[in-house]
Amino acid sequence: MNLLKEAQKHTGKKRTLSGIYIPLGRLEKRGLVESYYGDPTPQRGGMRKRFYRIIPDGFRALKEV
């Protein structure tokens, strides 16, 4: 899933990729998502990608919205 496109679709606002990280950090602090780093990739000059996944408390919070 493309998180940026989903955020734009559900909020109706144009978002930038960098503008997604602050809300993701807040959701992680609240215990609704968790993040982890992937392995470095040669295509990105050895930079690691950060991945996010929703956890069960996050799914429950979504159902309440």
C-alpha positions, 0 to 999 in steps of 0.5 A, spaced: 500 500 500 502 506 498 501 510 504 502 517 501 496 516 496 492 513 502 493 519 506 491 524 500 485 520 499 482 519 506 484 527 508 482 530 501 489 534 502 495 534 498 501 531 502 508 530 501 512 524 503 516 528 508 509 530 511 507 523 513 513 522 518 511 527 523 504 523 524 507 516 523 511 518 529 505 520 533 502 514 532 508 510 534 508 513 540 501 512 541 502 505 540 498 504 534 503 503 529 510 500 529 516 501 525 523 497 523 529 498 518 530 494 512 536 492 510 541 497 506 539 497 498 545 498 493 540 502 489 539 507 494 546 508 496 546 503 502 541 507 505 536 503 509 528 504 508 524 505 514 517 500 514 511 501 518 506 497 520 499 497 523 498 493 530 492 490 533 491 496 537 491 501 531 486 496 527 481 497 533 482 505 533 481 505 526 474 501 527 472 506 532 473 512 527 
